[in-house]
Amino acid sequence: MYENVTRARSQFNREAILSASPAKLLTMLYDRLLLDLGRAEAAQQQQRWQDASAELVHAQAILAELTSSLDTEVWEGGRELQALYAFATAELIAANTRRDPLKTRSIIEILEPLRATWHEAAETARAAEPVAASRGVLGVG
C-alpha cells in the first residue's frame, strides 16, 4: 500500500515539474533549496552528520541548477546573482566539511528573502502572462 502511495506521489511530482512554467520551476527550486537547508541545519544541530551532508549536497545541486538556468544577458542583476550562488555553494561546502551549522544558517538567512522575492516576482509575472513569460522576465527560460 505504502509503495503505491509513494509511486503515485512521485508520478504527480514528476508531472507537476514537467508542466510547470519557468517561473513556477524557479520557485519550486527555491522552496526545495530552503527545505534542504532547514533539514541540514537541524541535522547538524543534532550531530546527524550523514543526513546533514546529504541535504547540503542536494542544496548544492539545486544551486548548480539555478546557476545553469540563469540568463545573465536578459537580466542586468544576473551576474550578481550568479556570484551569490557561487558564494552560497562555497559556504555550503564549508558548512558540510567543517560540520558548521552557523554557516548553513547564514546561507538560509541570505536565500530566504530571495525565495520570497522570487515568489512575488512569479505572481507578478503570472498576472501579466502570456507577455511576461514569453520575455523571460525572471531571467530564466
Backbone as numpy.savetxt, mean C-alpha at the origin, in Angstrom:
# Nx Ny Nz CAx CAy CAz Cx Cy Cz
-15.57 -27.48 4.70 -16.39 -26.28 4.70 -15.53 -25.02 4.70
-14.56 -24.98 5.65 -13.68 -23.82 5.75 -12.91 -23.60 4.45
-12.48 -24.69 3.83 -11.74 -24.59 2.58 -12.59 -23.96 1.48
-13.88 -24.31 1.42 -14.77 -23.72 0.43 -14.96 -22.22 0.65
-15.09 -21.82 1.90 -15.24 -20.40 2.22 -13.96 -19.65 1.84
-12.82 -20.22 2.17 -11.55 -19.59 1.83 -11.38 -19.47 0.33
-11.74 -20.50 -0.40 -11.64 -20.48 -1.86 -12.58 -19.43 -2.45
-13.80 -19.35 -1.93 -14.77 -18.36 -2.41 -14.28 -16.94 -2.12
-13.72 -16.73 -0.94 -13.20 -15.41 -0.59 -12.04 -15.03 -1.50
-11.17 -15.99 -1.77 -10.03 -15.75 -2.65 -10.49 -15.39 -4.06
-11.49 -16.10 -4.56 -12.04 -15.82 -5.89 -12.68 -14.44 -5.92
-13.42 -14.09 -4.89 -14.06 -12.77 -4.81 -13.00 -11.68 -4.81
-11.94 -11.84 -4.02 -10.87 -10.85 -3.97 -10.17 -10.71 -5.32
-9.93 -11.83 -5.98 -9.29 -11.82 -7.30 -10.14 -11.05 -8.29
-11.44 -11.31 -8.29 -12.34 -10.61 -9.21 -12.44 -9.13 -8.89
-12.43 -8.78 -7.61 -12.48 -7.38 -7.21 -11.24 -6.64 -7.71
-10.09 -7.28 -7.62 -8.85 -6.66 -8.08 -8.85 -6.51 -9.59
-9.27 -7.54 -10.30 -9.25 -7.50 -11.76 -10.22 -6.47 -12.33
-11.30 -6.19 -11.61 -12.29 -5.25 -12.12 -12.14 -3.84 -11.56
-11.17 -3.63 -10.69 -11.02 -2.33 -10.03 -10.37 -1.30 -10.96
-10.78 -0.06 -10.79 -10.16 1.05 -11.52 -8.76 1.29 -10.96
-7.91 2.02 -11.69 -6.58 2.34 -11.15 -6.66 3.04 -9.79
-7.60 3.95 -9.62 -7.73 4.66 -8.34 -8.11 3.69 -7.23
-9.01 2.77 -7.50 -9.42 1.79 -6.50 -8.26 0.86 -6.16
-7.50 0.44 -7.18 -6.34 -0.41 -6.92 -5.33 0.29 -6.02
-5.13 1.57 -6.28 -4.20 2.34 -5.47 -4.63 2.38 -4.01
-5.91 2.65 -3.77 -6.38 2.70 -2.40 -6.37 1.32 -1.75
-6.63 0.29 -2.53 -6.56 -1.07 -2.00 -5.12 -1.41 -1.58
-4.15 -1.00 -2.39 -2.75 -1.24 -2.05 -2.37 -0.50 -0.77
-2.78 0.75 -0.67 -2.47 1.51 0.55 -3.14 0.89 1.77
-4.38 0.47 1.62 -5.07 -0.17 2.75 -4.32 -1.41 3.21
-3.90 -2.24 2.27 -3.18 -3.46 2.63 -1.80 -3.13 3.20
-1.15 -2.12 2.64 0.15 -1.70 3.15 0.06 -1.32 4.62
-0.93 -0.50 4.97 -1.07 -0.08 6.36 -1.52 -1.23 7.26
-2.30 -2.14 6.72 -2.69 -3.34 7.48 -1.44 -4.17 7.79
-0.61 -4.39 6.79 0.63 -5.15 6.98 1.53 -4.49 8.02
1.66 -3.17 7.93 2.53 -2.45 8.86 2.00 -2.51 10.28
0.69 -2.40 10.44 0.10 -2.53 11.77 0.32 -3.91 12.35
0.16 -4.92 11.52 0.40 -6.29 11.97 1.87 -6.50 12.31
2.74 -5.94 11.48 4.18 -6.09 11.72 4.56 -5.44 13.04
4.06 -4.24 13.28 4.37 -3.55 14.52 3.89 -4.36 15.73
2.68 -4.87 15.66 2.15 -5.68 16.76 3.01 -6.92 16.98
3.40 -7.57 15.90 4.24 -8.77 16.02 5.61 -8.42 16.60
6.16 -7.30 16.18 7.45 -6.87 16.73 7.34 -6.62 18.24
6.28 -5.96 18.64 6.09 -5.66 20.06 5.93 -6.94 20.89
5.42 -7.98 20.26 5.24 -9.27 20.94 6.43 -10.20 20.71
7.45 -9.68 20.03 8.66 -10.44 19.70 8.37 -11.70 18.89
7.37 -11.60 18.02 7.08 -12.67 17.07 7.79 -12.28 15.77
9.09 -12.50 15.75 9.93 -11.95 14.70 9.64 -12.54 13.32
9.31 -13.80 13.26 9.01 -14.41 11.95 7.74 -13.80 11.35
6.71 -13.62 12.17 5.48 -12.99 11.69 5.73 -11.54 11.27
6.49 -10.83 12.10 6.81 -9.44 11.79 7.55 -9.34 10.46
8.51 -10.22 10.27 9.30 -10.22 9.05 8.42 -10.46 7.82
7.52 -11.43 7.92 6.64 -11.72 6.78 5.79 -10.50 6.42
5.27 -9.82 7.42 4.45 -8.63 7.17 5.29 -7.50 6.58
6.49 -7.30 7.10 7.36 -6.25 6.59 7.81 -6.52 5.16
8.09 -7.77 4.86 8.49 -8.12 3.49 7.31 -7.89 2.53
6.10 -8.23 2.96 4.94 -8.00 2.11 4.72 -6.49 1.92
4.91 -5.72 2.97 4.77 -4.26 2.86 5.79 -3.71 1.86
7.00 -4.25 1.88 8.02 -3.81 0.92 7.61 -4.16 -0.51
6.97 -5.30 -0.69 6.50 -5.69 -2.03 5.42 -4.72 -2.50
4.56 -4.29 -1.59 3.53 -3.32 -1.96 4.18 -2.00 -2.34
5.16 -1.56 -1.58 5.87 -0.33 -1.92 6.54 -0.44 -3.29
7.08 -1.61 -3.60 7.68 -1.83 -4.92 6.62 -1.70 -6.02
5.44 -2.24 -5.77 4.35 -2.13 -6.75 3.91 -0.69 -6.89
3.78 0.01 -5.78 3.40 1.43 -5.84 4.44 2.23 -6.62
5.70 1.93 -6.40 6.79 2.61 -7.11 6.72 2.32 -8.60
6.51 1.06 -8.96 6.50 0.70 -10.39 5.28 1.26 -11.12
4.19 1.50 -10.39 2.99 2.01 -11.05 2.94 3.54 -11.07
3.89 4.17 -10.41 3.92 5.63 -10.32 4.44 6.21 -11.63
3.64 7.08 -12.24 4.04 7.74 -13.48 4.53 9.14 -13.13
5.84 9.28 -13.04 6.42 10.56 -12.62 6.31 11.63 -13.70
5.96 11.25 -14.92 5.80 12.22 -16.00 4.43 12.89 -15.97
3.44 12.21 -15.40 2.07 12.72 -15.38 1.86 13.69 -14.21
2.54 13.42 -13.12 2.28 14.18 -11.89 3.59 14.77 -11.40
3.60 16.08 -11.19 4.85 16.74 -10.81 5.36 16.31 -9.44
4.50 15.83 -8.56 4.94 15.34 -7.26 5.42 13.90 -7.29
5.42 13.31 -8.46 5.78 11.90 -8.59 7.18 11.57 -8.14
8.13 12.39 -8.46 9.52 12.12 -8.08 9.68 12.15 -6.55
9.01 13.10 -5.90 9.09 13.17 -4.44 8.43 11.95 -3.81
7.31 11.52 -4.37 6.64 10.34 -3.84 7.50 9.10 -4.06
8.15 9.03 -5.21 9.06 7.93 -5.49 10.19 7.89 -4.46
10.74 9.05 -4.12 11.79 9.13 -3.10 11.25 8.70 -1.73
10.03 9.07 -1.43 9.42 8.67 -0.17 9.25 7.16 -0.10
8.81 6.56 -1.20 8.68 5.10 -1.24 10.04 4.43 -1.03
11.10 4.98 -1.63 12.45 4.42 -1.46 12.88 4.53 0.01
12.62 5.69 0.62 12.95 5.88 2.03 12.19 4.89 2.90
10.89 4.76 2.66 10.06 3.85 3.45 10.55 2.42 3.31
10.91 2.02 2.11 11.42 0.67 1.89 12.70 0.44 2.68
13.62 1.39 2.62 14.88 1.26 3.36 14.63 1.19 4.86
13.71 1.99 5.36 13.38 1.97 6.79 12.73 0.65 7.20
11.90 0.09 6.33 11.26 -1.19 6.66 12.27 -2.33 6.65
13.23 -2.25 5.77 14.31 -3.25 5.78 15.07 -3.15 7.10
15.37 -1.93 7.51 16.07 -1.73 8.79 15.20 -2.17 9.96
13.91 -1.86 9.91 13.00 -2.28 10.97 12.98 -3.79 11.11
13.09 -4.46 9.99 13.07 -5.93 9.98 14.40 -6.49 10.49
15.49 -6.03 9.93 16.78 -6.60 10.31 17.20 -6.23 11.73
16.77 -5.05 12.19 17.13 -4.60 13.55 16.03 -4.90 14.58
14.93 -5.49 14.07 13.79 -5.81 14.95 13.35 -4.58 15.73
13.09 -3.51 14.98 12.83 -2.21 15.58 11.40 -1.74 15.31
10.50 -1.92 16.28 9.12 -1.50 16.06 8.96 0.02 15.95
9.93 0.78 16.47 9.84 2.25 16.35 10.01 2.70 14.90
10.85 2.01 14.15 11.00 2.33 12.72 9.71 2.00 11.97
9.12 0.87 12.32 7.84 0.51 11.69 6.79 1.57 12.01
6.71 1.99 13.25 5.75 3.01 13.68 5.98 4.31 12.93
7.25 4.69 12.73 7.53 5.96 12.03 7.04 5.91 10.59
7.14 4.77 9.95 6.66 4.65 8.56 5.13 4.64 8.54
4.51 4.03 9.52 3.05 4.09 9.61 2.60 5.54 9.71
3.27 6.30 10.55 2.90 7.70 10.75 3.11 8.55 9.50
4.06 8.17 8.67 4.28 8.88 7.40 3.24 8.48 6.36
2.95 7.18 6.28 2.09 6.68 5.20 0.60 6.77 5.48
0.20 6.79 6.73 -1.24 6.85 7.04 -1.90 8.11 6.48
-1.31 9.30 6.63 -1.93 10.48 6.02 -1.98 10.39 4.49
-0.99 9.76 3.89 -1.01 9.56 2.43 -2.16 8.64 2.03
-2.36 7.59 2.81 -3.47 6.67 2.53 -4.79 7.44 2.55
-4.98 8.26 3.55 -6.21 9.04 3.66 -6.35 10.01 2.49
-5.25 10.62 2.10 -5.27 11.56 0.96 -5.61 10.84 -0.34
-5.03 9.65 -0.55 -5.35 8.90 -1.77 -6.82 8.50 -1.79
-7.36 8.16 -0.65 -8.79 7.83 -0.60 -9.62 9.06 -0.98
-9.26 10.22 -0.49 -9.98 11.45 -0.85 -9.84 11.73 -2.34
-8.63 11.58 -2.87 -8.39 11.82 -4.30 -9.18 10.84 -5.16
-9.26 9.59 -4.72 -10.02 8.58 -5.46 -11.50 8.94 -5.48
-12.02 9.43 -4.36 -13.42 9.88 -4.32 -13.65 11.03 -5.27
-12.73 11.98 -5.28 -12.84 13.12 -6.19 -12.80 12.65 -7.64
-11.87 11.74 -7.94 -11.76 11.22 -9.30 -13.01 10.45 -9.71
-13.55 9.68 -8.77 -14.76 8.90 -9.06 -15.92 9.84 -9.39
-16.00 10.95 -8.68 -17.06 11.91 -8.92 -16.91 12.58 -10.27
-15.67 12.69 -10.75 -15.40 13.35 -12.02 -15.26 12.37 -13.19
-15.47 11.07 -12.95 -15.34 10.08 -14.02 -16.34 10.36 -15.12
-16.09 9.95 -16.34 -14.93 9.19 -16.81 -13.76 10.05 -17.25
-13.90 11.36 -17.30 -12.84 12.24 -17.78 -11.60 12.11 -16.93
-11.72 12.20 -15.62 -10.55 12.16 -14.73 -9.81 10.84 -14.85
-10.53 9.75 -14.89 -9.89 8.43 -14.95 -9.09 8.27 -16.23
-9.59 8.82 -17.32 -8.91 8.66 -18.59 -7.63 9.51 -18.66
-7.50 10.50 -17.80 -6.31 11.35 -17.80 -5.27 10.92 -16.78
-5.54 9.90 -16.02 -4.57 9.43 -15.02 -4.36 10.44 -13.91
-5.45 10.97 -13.38 -5.37 12.02 -12.36 -4.53 11.60 -11.18
-4.54 10.37 -10.80 -3.81 9.93 -9.61 -2.36 9.55 -9.91
-1.92 9.75 -11.14 -0.53 9.45 -11.47 -0.27 7.96 -11.67
-1.32 7.17 -11.81 -1.17 5.75 -12.09 -2.03 5.42 -13.28
-1.72 4.32 -13.89 -2.59 3.95 -14.99 -2.08 2.87 -15.85
